[in-house]
Amino acid sequence: MSEAPRSFIPAAGHDWLLPLYDPLLRLMGVDRIRAALIDEAAPQPGDRVLDLGCGTGSLAIQLLAACPEARVCGMDPDPKALGRARRKAVQAGVELEWREGFADALPFEDGSFDCVVSSLVFHHLAPNTVRAVVPEVRRVLRPGGTLNVLDFGAAGHGIHGLLSHLASHQHGDEDVAGELPELMEKAGLVEVESRPTRRTLLGEVFLTTGKLPDQAA
Ligand SMILES: C[S@@+](CC[C@H](N)C(=O)[O-])C[C@H]1O[C@@H](n2cnc3c(N)ncnc32)[C@H](O)[C@@H]1O
């Protein structure tokens, strides 16, 4: 018997809202917030970089513009969002790898990436999925590789935690956002830091970073 396809929360909550996703995020100034993530990730020529939950591909394309010699791969479970990402890359005249997949079952070999970045994805994941994603990311990182996550803070942060509240209601009341640094440390990442970057209409956005030791066990 074939398995039912896995479900996921799409970028704008519903497929029919996807065309509005990029304009809405531009309005919120998210391109500038993603720039902080790119500065932190600082991809180097030759690095292989994974954009986890790339959606319509804006971050992956921005990353490649920041370091054209990096090899950037965008991955997302949503074929519709990936279709948009592919079209945007063609329009921008850049070549990236696009893969369909889920963050807790990455379709990549161990130690494949120098850097994993993710923007505004973790609040789309159920708490238990987040707990499975962090060790899975660690698996695909090379020694010395980094994980850089941009996302809304716990629903209690800031006065406008609307999206965090909505997202956590979709997953029950458990809110795993504040647990991310601890999960990263538990998975063996070091130099873990989390700081607020910007307050948006939909909540305060945090940048959480960590790296795998140069000599990973
Ligand atoms: C708000 S969008 C963010 C997209 C993009 N990173 C950005 O900054 O615009 C959240 C994305 O997470 C993806 N997503 C949802 N569940 C996922 C999962 N289990 N694994 C990976 N990505 C997932 C959705 O398909 C969606 O594209």
The ligand as an SDF file (V2000), in Angstrom:
LIG
                    3D

 27 29  0  0  0  0  0  0  0  0999 V2000
    7.3530   31.3050    5.3120 C   0  0  0  0  0  0  0  0  0  0  0  0
    8.0530   30.2350    4.1100 S   0  0  0  0  0  0  0  0  0  0  0  0
    9.7570   30.7890    4.0580 C   0  0  0  0  0  0  0  0  0  0  0  0
   10.3220   30.5980    2.6810 C   0  0  0  0  0  0  0  0  0  0  0  0
   11.7210   31.1790    2.4870 C   0  0  0  0  0  0  0  0  0  0  0  0
   12.6940   30.5470    3.3450 N   0  0  0  0  0  0  0  0  0  0  0  0
   11.7220   32.6740    2.6970 C   0  0  0  0  0  0  0  0  0  0  0  0
   12.5390   33.1910    3.4830 O   0  0  0  0  0  0  0  0  0  0  0  0
   10.9130   33.3400    2.0330 O   0  0  0  0  0  0  0  0  0  0  0  0
    8.1930   28.6870    4.9650 C   0  0  0  0  0  0  0  0  0  0  0  0
    8.6370   27.5530    4.0350 C   0  0  0  0  0  0  0  0  0  0  0  0
    8.8320   26.3850    4.8180 O   0  0  0  0  0  0  0  0  0  0  0  0
    8.4790   25.2910    4.0120 C   0  0  0  0  0  0  0  0  0  0  0  0
    8.2470   24.1170    4.8500 N   0  0  0  0  0  0  0  0  0  0  0  0
    7.1270   23.7560    5.5140 C   0  0  0  0  0  0  0  0  0  0  0  0
    7.3000   22.5690    6.1200 N   0  0  0  0  0  0  0  0  0  0  0  0
    8.5880   22.1770    5.8540 C   0  0  0  0  0  0  0  0  0  0  0  0
    9.3660   21.0380    6.1870 C   0  0  0  0  0  0  0  0  0  0  0  0
    8.8660   20.0460    6.9500 N   0  0  0  0  0  0  0  0  0  0  0  0
   10.6250   20.9730    5.7310 N   0  0  0  0  0  0  0  0  0  0  0  0
   11.1450   21.9760    4.9720 C   0  0  0  0  0  0  0  0  0  0  0  0
   10.4480   23.0700    4.6150 N   0  0  0  0  0  0  0  0  0  0  0  0
    9.1870   23.1710    5.0440 C   0  0  0  0  0  0  0  0  0  0  0  0
    7.2370   25.7630    3.2800 C   0  0  0  0  0  0  0  0  0  0  0  0
    6.9630   24.9930    2.1250 O   0  0  0  0  0  0  0  0  0  0  0  0
    7.6200   27.2100    2.9670 C   0  0  0  0  0  0  0  0  0  0  0  0
    8.1840   27.3300    1.6820 O   0  0  0  0  0  0  0  0  0  0  0  0
  1  2  1  0
  2  3  1  0
  2 10  1  0
  3  4  1  0
  4  5  1  0
  5  6  1  0
  5  7  1  0
  7  8  2  0
  7  9  1  0
 10 11  1  0
 11 12  1  0
 11 26  1  0
 12 13  1  0
 13 14  1  0
 13 24  1  0
 14 15  1  0
 14 23  1  0
 15 16  2  0
 16 17  1  0
 17 18  1  0
 17 23  2  0
 18 19  1  0
 18 20  2  0
 20 21  1  0
 21 22  2  0
 22 23  1  0
 24 25  1  0
 24 26  1  0
 26 27  1  0
M  CHG  2   2   1   9  -1
M  END
$$$$
